[in-house]
Amino acid sequence: MRRTKTFFTALLGSIMAATTTMQAFAVPTNGPGSLPPGQRIAAVDPYVTALEKRGFEVLEGDFTLWGIDQCPGSFELMGSCYFNNPTAPYDFAVVPPWTDEYTDPATEGAFGLDENGVGSVYRLDPNEAILVFGTLPPEAAYFGMQSYSFSRKGDYATDNPTYEFLNALGAKEIFFHEIPRNTERIGAFNSLSNSVNNVVIERQSGSTWNQVRYFVITPDRYLDKQVRQVLHRLGVAQKDIFSEAIPSERYCQDLWMRSFRRLPPGGSWGGPGRARCGRRGVRRVCRCGTSRRLG
């Protein structure tokens, strides 16, 4: 089995509608009628074609909504709905597992399953990358994305002011808890990087709203470089590509998540909180020849 660490990619509020800057390429739209996740799509996807030519394995991911209607299922499995905002539902990016990848039923459906039975909690090998691309939302008060650890093995440190403060408030169980169906793991929301927000995006690329941007999430610098080269050769400007370097330490113990958040104009949540502006995409990339396949 592949040695892995688990992530989930959460698209909070309204964000990813994917497209490509090269109109000559017809990237299939995710959702009903598209090819099933996990099926080889190189014949119609320029990203997959170019990456496979470099010896990488690639799977197609998708997006799924996680709103107030999905909370009962999350609460049944995890004992929490993770502060879901009913007026601004989360839109998760999901990726299918590799054929030899272990999936933990205790966390796989923490944020529901998509129409193909794929969850937003997944395991990422140290030699993998997630490529998310799409049209960013219309102008908003704030838009940002950041990765967090979701769960890890071990115990909490209780000899610190944060624990004492939350315990005194009676909120200890909200922030310090075990995974209900796998008590060897504890829940954790620890940031792993700086936020890539609308200010960062604008400073690097010149603009944010309604623009196609690309995001590469990986602990592997070589793979990050390879994905960037592929995008550049397909006509994507380097300034439009944003990399998030996930730390590799404790890589086989921790579970991970990635979140995107949009705050509508005016600074308050409201409306459907979700805008689909066109095509969107998630690709899972692996240089699997170097992977250690352990559960």
C-alpha positions as a printed Julia matrix, in Angstrom:
295×3 Matrix{Float64}:
   0.0    0.0     0.0
   1.08   3.57   -0.6
   2.57   5.46    2.32
   0.34   8.46    2.59
  -0.93  11.43    4.48
  -4.55  12.55    4.24
  -5.77  15.9     2.96
  -9.09  17.35    2.14
  -9.57  20.33   -0.12
 -12.43  22.51    1.02
 -13.69  25.3    -1.16
 -15.43  27.55    1.36
 -18.16  29.81    0.17
 -17.98  30.44   -3.56
 -14.86  29.8    -5.54
 -13.61  27.41   -8.11
 -15.06  27.36  -11.61
 -12.35  25.88  -13.76
 -11.37  26.71  -17.28
  -8.28  26.8   -19.48
  -6.52  29.75  -21.04
  -6.06  27.88  -24.3
  -9.36  27.7   -26.16
  -8.01  25.01  -28.49
  -8.18  22.5   -25.66
 -11.56  21.11  -24.66
 -11.12  20.07  -21.05
 -14.19  18.07  -19.95
 -16.5   19.73  -17.48
 -16.74  17.91  -14.16
 -20.11  16.61  -13.08
 -22.86  14.59  -14.71
 -21.97  13.44  -18.18
 -18.22  13.82  -17.72
 -15.81  10.92  -17.54
 -15.89   9.07  -14.19
 -13.18  10.19  -11.74
 -10.17   7.9   -11.97
 -10.71   7.07  -15.65
  -7.82   7.86  -17.97
  -8.62  11.16  -19.65
  -5.39  11.9   -21.53
  -7.17  11.73  -24.9
  -9.16  14.89  -24.14
  -7.17  16.63  -21.39
  -3.98  18.5   -22.34
  -2.73  18.61  -18.74
  -2.98  14.84  -18.39
  -1.41  14.21  -21.79
   1.59  16.4   -21.0
   2.06  15.03  -17.47
   1.79  11.39  -18.58
   4.43  12.02  -21.23
   6.75  12.93  -18.35
   6.05   9.62  -16.65
   3.51  10.77  -14.08
   0.23   9.09  -13.18
  -2.8   11.4   -13.18
  -6.37  11.07  -11.89
  -9.28  13.43  -12.45
 -10.91  14.91   -9.38
 -14.15  16.8    -8.96
 -15.97  19.24   -6.68
 -18.86  18.57   -4.34
 -21.02  20.85   -2.23
 -21.02  20.6     1.55
 -23.75  22.76    3.0
 -26.29  22.67    5.79
 -28.15  19.75    4.17
 -25.01  17.6     4.43
 -24.37  18.42    8.09
 -26.43  15.54    9.55
 -24.19  12.98    7.85
 -21.05  14.73    9.05
 -22.39  14.97   12.58
 -23.31  11.29   12.61
 -19.76  10.28   11.61
 -17.65  12.94   13.3
 -19.87  14.32   16.07
 -19.44  17.81   14.61
 -20.47  19.99   11.7
 -17.26  22.04   11.92
 -18.91  25.46   12.17
 -20.58  25.13    8.77
 -22.13  28.45    7.77
 -25.61  27.75    6.31
 -25.57  30.91    4.17
 -22.16  30.16    2.65
 -21.75  26.43    1.96
 -18.4   24.8     1.41
 -17.44  23.5    -2.02
 -14.92  20.67   -1.66
 -12.43  19.4    -4.18
 -12.32  15.6    -4.1
  -9.87  13.19   -5.69
 -10.33   9.43   -6.17
  -7.98   7.0    -4.42
  -5.31   5.06   -6.24
  -6.08   1.37   -6.66
  -3.7    0.38   -3.82
  -4.43   3.29   -1.5
  -5.82   2.79    1.99
  -8.88   4.88    2.84
 -10.0    5.19    6.45
 -13.79   4.82    6.81
 -13.53   6.82   10.05
 -12.72  10.0     8.14
 -13.44   9.37    4.45
 -16.99  10.71    4.65
 -16.32  13.46    7.18
 -17.64  16.02    4.72
 -19.86  13.77    2.7
 -19.28  11.81   -0.51
 -19.75  12.98   -4.07
 -22.04  11.25   -6.59
 -19.29   8.71   -7.3
 -18.83   7.83   -3.63
 -15.55   9.74   -3.3
 -14.88  11.69   -0.12
 -13.09  14.99    0.4
 -10.68  13.42    2.9
  -7.88  11.78    0.97
  -4.31  10.61    1.34
  -1.48  12.44   -0.37
   1.84  10.68   -0.95
   5.04  12.72   -0.43
   5.58  12.33   -4.18
   2.17  13.65   -5.2
   0.67  17.0    -6.1
  -2.86  18.33   -6.37
  -3.5   20.77   -9.22
  -6.59  22.95   -8.78
  -7.46  25.4   -11.52
 -10.42  27.58  -12.29
 -11.99  30.97  -12.72
 -11.92  32.89   -9.47
 -15.2   34.42   -8.25
 -16.51  37.93   -8.94
 -15.16  40.75   -6.78
 -15.57  40.11   -3.08
 -14.46  41.58    0.22
 -12.03  38.7     0.66
 -10.9   35.52   -1.05
  -8.23  33.2     0.32
  -6.98  29.65    0.55
  -4.83  27.82    3.05
  -3.93  24.27    4.07
  -4.48  22.8     7.52
  -3.89  19.5     9.22
  -7.19  17.75    9.89
  -6.18  14.85   12.12
  -3.08  13.13   13.46
  -2.03  10.28   15.69
  -1.09  11.06   19.27
  -2.37  13.06   22.22
  -3.0   16.71   22.93
  -0.63  18.79   25.02
  -2.69  20.0    27.96
  -0.02  22.0    29.81
  -0.49  25.25   27.9
  -2.56  28.46   28.2
  -4.7   27.68   25.13
  -5.94  24.38   26.54
  -6.53  25.9    29.97
  -8.46  28.83   28.49
 -10.75  26.69   26.33
 -11.27  24.19   29.13
 -12.34  27.0    31.45
 -14.85  28.15   28.83
 -16.3   24.66   28.54
 -15.21  24.51   24.89
 -12.49  21.89   25.27
 -14.36  19.16   23.41
 -14.87  21.4    20.39
 -11.17  21.97   19.84
  -9.62  18.94   21.55
 -11.25  15.68   20.55
 -10.55  12.21   19.22
 -11.81  10.95   15.87
 -14.95   9.11   17.05
 -14.45   5.92   15.02
 -10.66   5.87   15.19
  -9.65   6.96   18.67
  -5.95   6.55   17.89
  -6.3    9.84   16.01
  -7.11  13.3    17.31
  -8.76  16.14   15.42
  -6.65  19.19   14.6
  -6.96  22.31   12.48
  -3.37  23.56   12.28
  -2.32  25.92    9.5
   0.54  24.63    7.37
   1.3   27.69    5.29
   0.48  31.33    4.75
  -2.84  32.14    3.14
  -2.9   32.67   -0.61
  -5.53  35.41   -0.66
  -6.79  38.01   -3.11
  -4.03  40.45   -2.09
  -1.29  37.87   -2.7
  -2.87  36.83   -6.0
  -3.19  40.43   -7.2
   0.38  41.3    -6.23
   1.78  38.36   -8.19
  -0.53  38.2   -11.2
  -1.93  41.73  -11.42
  -5.59  40.84  -10.88
  -7.82  38.39   -9.04
 -11.55  38.53   -9.71
 -13.02  36.54  -12.61
  -9.51  35.45  -13.62
  -8.25  31.94  -14.35
  -5.6   30.93  -11.83
  -3.74  27.68  -11.05
  -2.77  26.28   -7.65
  -0.24  23.49   -7.05
  -0.25  21.83   -3.61
   2.68  19.49   -2.93
   5.62  18.8    -0.58
   7.72  17.77   -3.6
   9.73  20.63   -5.12
  10.65  18.55   -8.17
   7.0   17.75   -8.87
   6.02  21.38   -8.35
   8.58  22.37  -10.96
   7.37  19.72  -13.4
   3.71  20.75  -13.1
   4.67  24.39  -13.55
   6.65  23.55  -16.69
   3.69  21.66  -18.14
   1.32  24.55  -17.48
   3.77  27.06  -18.93
   4.19  25.05  -22.13
   0.41  24.95  -22.47
   0.34  28.73  -22.46
  -0.16  29.51  -18.77
   1.88  32.47  -17.54
   4.08  31.72  -14.53
   2.58  34.7   -12.71
  -0.8   32.94  -12.78
   0.49  29.81  -11.0
   0.6   29.67   -7.21
   2.42  26.95   -5.29
   1.77  25.84   -1.75
   4.68  23.91   -0.27
   3.18  21.43    2.18
   5.65  20.42    4.93
   6.76  16.8     4.64
   7.58  16.01    8.28
   5.27  13.51   10.01
   3.93  12.88    6.54
   2.66   9.39    7.24
   0.81  10.29   10.45
  -1.14  13.47    9.77
  -4.42  14.03    7.93
  -4.8   17.22    5.97
  -7.31  19.69    4.56
  -7.14  22.67    2.22
  -9.71  25.45    2.44
 -10.8   28.27    0.15
 -12.94  31.09    1.47
 -14.86  33.94   -0.12
 -16.38  36.81    1.86
 -18.97  38.69   -0.23
 -18.84  42.48   -0.66
 -19.89  44.35    2.44
 -18.13  41.97    4.79
 -21.08  39.74    5.67
 -22.21  36.32    4.52
 -25.33  36.21    2.43
 -26.95  34.86   -0.71
 -26.12  31.46   -2.08
 -22.42  31.95   -1.36
 -21.47  30.02   -4.48
 -20.8   30.99   -8.08
 -19.93  28.69  -10.96
 -18.29  30.73  -13.68
 -17.38  28.0   -16.17
 -15.21  24.93  -16.21
 -13.16  23.93  -13.21
 -10.65  21.22  -12.58
  -8.82  19.1   -10.05
  -5.98  16.8   -11.09
  -4.1   14.39   -8.85
  -0.5   13.87  -10.02
   1.97  11.25   -8.79
   5.52  10.2    -9.63
   4.57   6.83   -8.27
   7.74   5.01   -9.23
   9.35   6.55   -6.15
   6.44   5.95   -3.77
   6.47   3.57   -0.82
   3.11   1.83   -0.81
   2.32   1.35    2.84
  -1.0    1.76    4.64
